[in-house]
Amino acid sequence: MLLLVVLAPLFALVAILVFLDDGLPVIYRRRVVGEKSEFDAFKFRTMRRNADEILNANLVLRTEFQRNFKLKNDPRVTRIGGFLRKLSIDELPQIVNVLIGQMSLVGPRMLTAAELEKYGRDKVLLLSVKPGMTGYWQVNGRQDVSYEERVKMDIYYIEHWSLPLDLKILLMTPLKVARGEGAH
């Protein structure tokens, strides 16, 4: 709760910037799978309102997205969205998801139901823990690693979880974000 109070001015500034750049809504609700069920993870909107249309109109982009669930040079990202993503400011509304018990500060990546299939037999393991705002893959490559490596990192994190590992990840996250390492 304290984080929400402290970050309230930043939230207000970002909401205004998102609105001025591409209108409403300023919050994007990403439908993801969690420990108990699906839920909406909150993010500041970084993509154009017609992002789905842009993706569906371009076969090359759509193919790349279906392979990695990410696009390195994503034409759907707004001007302010690129900045928010680089500094991971777009993720800050997930503090609300943490407060209501859907996420934790540290954990495996948030996944959509479609992505879950890439985990094969390990999807049961993945669904045994809450996704995190940050995690092992974010401090060990972020977007610069393949999807298969991200899956392996999530499994590694779950199988080797410890409080010292979580503390290390929490301490490393601001350093990685400040350097802009692996941010797209």
C-alpha positions as CSV (number, residue, x, y, z in Angstrom):
1,M,0.0,0.0,0.0
2,L,2.9,2.3,0.8
3,L,4.3,1.8,-2.7
4,L,1.0,2.9,-4.2
5,V,0.9,6.1,-2.1
6,V,4.5,6.9,-2.8
7,L,4.1,6.2,-6.6
8,A,0.8,8.0,-6.9
9,P,2.3,11.2,-8.5
10,L,4.2,9.0,-11.0
11,F,1.1,7.1,-11.8
12,A,-0.8,10.3,-12.4
13,L,2.0,11.7,-14.7
14,V,2.2,8.5,-16.7
15,A,-1.6,8.3,-17.1
16,I,-1.6,11.9,-18.5
17,L,1.3,11.1,-20.9
18,V,-0.4,7.9,-22.1
19,F,-3.7,9.8,-22.6
20,L,-2.0,12.7,-24.5
21,D,0.0,10.2,-26.7
22,D,-2.9,7.9,-27.7
23,G,-6.1,8.6,-25.8
24,L,-8.0,6.3,-23.5
25,P,-7.7,3.8,-21.9
26,V,-4.5,4.4,-20.0
27,I,-4.5,1.0,-18.3
28,Y,-4.3,-2.2,-20.3
29,R,-5.7,-5.4,-18.8
30,R,-3.7,-8.3,-20.0
31,R,-5.5,-11.6,-19.4
32,V,-3.0,-14.1,-17.9
33,V,-3.0,-17.4,-16.1
34,G,-2.2,-17.5,-12.4
35,E,-1.8,-19.9,-9.5
36,K,-5.6,-20.4,-9.1
37,S,-7.2,-19.1,-12.3
38,E,-7.0,-16.5,-15.0
39,F,-6.9,-12.8,-14.1
40,D,-6.3,-9.4,-15.6
41,A,-2.8,-8.1,-15.0
42,F,-2.7,-4.3,-15.0
43,K,-0.2,-2.3,-17.0
44,F,0.0,1.2,-18.4
45,R,-1.0,0.9,-22.0
46,T,2.1,1.1,-24.3
47,M,0.5,0.0,-27.6
48,R,-1.7,1.8,-30.0
49,R,-5.4,1.3,-29.5
50,N,-5.5,-0.5,-32.9
51,A,-2.6,-2.8,-32.1
52,D,-4.5,-6.0,-32.9
53,E,-5.4,-4.6,-36.4
54,I,-1.8,-3.7,-37.0
55,L,-0.6,-7.2,-36.1
56,N,-3.3,-9.0,-38.0
57,A,-2.6,-6.9,-41.2
58,N,1.1,-8.0,-41.3
59,L,1.9,-11.7,-41.8
60,V,5.6,-11.3,-41.0
61,L,4.8,-9.6,-37.7
62,R,2.1,-12.0,-36.8
63,T,4.4,-15.0,-37.5
64,E,7.2,-13.6,-35.4
65,F,4.7,-12.8,-32.6
66,Q,3.2,-16.3,-32.6
67,R,6.8,-17.8,-32.3
68,N,8.1,-15.5,-29.5
69,F,5.0,-13.7,-28.1
70,K,7.2,-10.6,-28.4
71,L,8.3,-8.3,-31.3
72,K,11.7,-6.8,-31.1
73,N,10.8,-3.7,-33.2
74,D,7.1,-3.5,-32.5
75,P,5.4,-0.9,-34.7
76,R,2.3,-1.1,-32.4
77,V,4.2,0.6,-29.5
78,T,3.4,4.3,-28.9
79,R,6.1,6.9,-28.5
80,I,5.6,7.1,-24.7
81,G,5.1,3.3,-24.6
82,G,8.7,2.7,-25.8
83,F,10.0,4.8,-22.9
84,L,7.7,3.2,-20.4
85,R,8.8,-0.3,-21.5
86,K,12.5,0.6,-21.5
87,L,12.2,1.5,-17.8
88,S,9.5,-1.1,-17.0
89,I,7.3,1.7,-15.7
90,D,4.4,0.1,-17.6
91,E,4.5,-2.8,-15.1
92,L,4.0,-0.6,-12.0
93,P,0.2,-1.0,-11.9
94,Q,0.8,-4.7,-11.2
95,I,1.4,-3.6,-7.6
96,V,-2.4,-3.7,-7.4
97,N,-2.3,-7.4,-8.6
98,V,0.2,-8.1,-5.8
99,L,-2.0,-6.4,-3.2
100,I,-5.0,-8.5,-4.1
101,G,-3.0,-11.7,-4.1
102,Q,-2.9,-12.6,-7.8
103,M,0.8,-11.9,-8.2
104,S,3.9,-11.7,-6.1
105,L,6.8,-9.3,-6.4
106,V,9.1,-12.1,-7.6
107,G,8.1,-15.1,-9.6
108,P,7.9,-16.6,-13.1
109,R,6.7,-14.5,-16.0
110,M,3.1,-13.7,-16.5
111,L,1.7,-15.9,-19.3
112,T,-1.4,-16.0,-21.4
113,A,-3.3,-19.2,-21.8
114,A,-1.8,-19.6,-25.3
115,E,1.7,-19.3,-24.0
116,L,1.1,-21.9,-21.3
117,E,1.1,-24.6,-24.0
118,K,4.8,-23.9,-24.6
119,Y,5.6,-25.2,-21.2
120,G,4.5,-28.8,-22.0
121,R,4.5,-31.0,-18.9
122,D,6.0,-28.2,-16.8
123,K,2.8,-26.1,-17.1
124,V,1.5,-27.8,-13.9
125,L,4.6,-26.7,-12.1
126,L,4.2,-23.2,-13.4
127,L,0.7,-23.0,-12.2
128,S,1.7,-24.0,-8.7
129,V,3.1,-20.5,-8.0
130,K,2.0,-16.9,-8.6
131,P,3.6,-15.0,-11.5
132,G,5.9,-12.1,-10.4
133,M,6.3,-8.5,-11.3
134,T,10.0,-9.3,-11.7
135,G,11.8,-12.6,-11.9
136,Y,14.8,-14.7,-12.8
137,W,14.5,-14.1,-16.5
138,Q,14.1,-10.4,-16.1
139,V,17.5,-10.1,-14.5
140,N,19.2,-12.7,-16.7
141,G,18.5,-11.4,-20.2
142,R,15.0,-9.9,-20.4
143,Q,14.0,-9.8,-24.0
144,D,17.5,-10.8,-25.3
145,V,16.9,-14.5,-24.7
146,S,14.9,-16.9,-26.8
147,Y,11.5,-18.0,-25.7
148,E,12.8,-21.5,-25.0
149,E,15.4,-20.0,-22.7
150,R,12.7,-17.9,-20.9
151,V,10.8,-21.2,-20.3
152,K,13.9,-22.9,-18.9
153,M,14.6,-19.9,-16.6
154,D,11.0,-19.9,-15.2
155,I,11.3,-23.6,-14.5
156,Y,14.8,-23.1,-12.9
157,Y,13.4,-20.3,-10.7
158,I,10.5,-22.4,-9.4
159,E,12.7,-25.5,-8.8
160,H,15.4,-23.5,-7.0
161,W,13.2,-21.0,-5.2
162,S,14.6,-19.5,-2.0
163,L,14.3,-16.3,-0.1
164,P,18.0,-15.3,-0.8
165,L,17.2,-15.9,-4.6
166,D,14.2,-13.6,-4.4
167,L,16.1,-10.9,-2.5
168,K,18.9,-11.1,-5.1
169,I,16.4,-10.7,-7.9
170,L,14.7,-7.8,-6.1
171,L,18.1,-6.1,-5.8
172,M,19.2,-6.8,-9.3
173,T,16.0,-5.6,-11.0
174,P,16.5,-1.8,-10.6
175,L,20.1,-2.1,-11.8
176,K,19.0,-4.0,-14.9
177,V,16.2,-1.6,-15.6
178,A,18.3,1.5,-15.1
179,R,20.8,0.1,-17.6
180,G,18.0,-0.7,-20.1
181,E,19.5,-4.1,-20.6
182,G,17.3,-6.3,-22.8
183,A,14.4,-3.8,-22.9
184,H,12.4,-3.6,-26.1
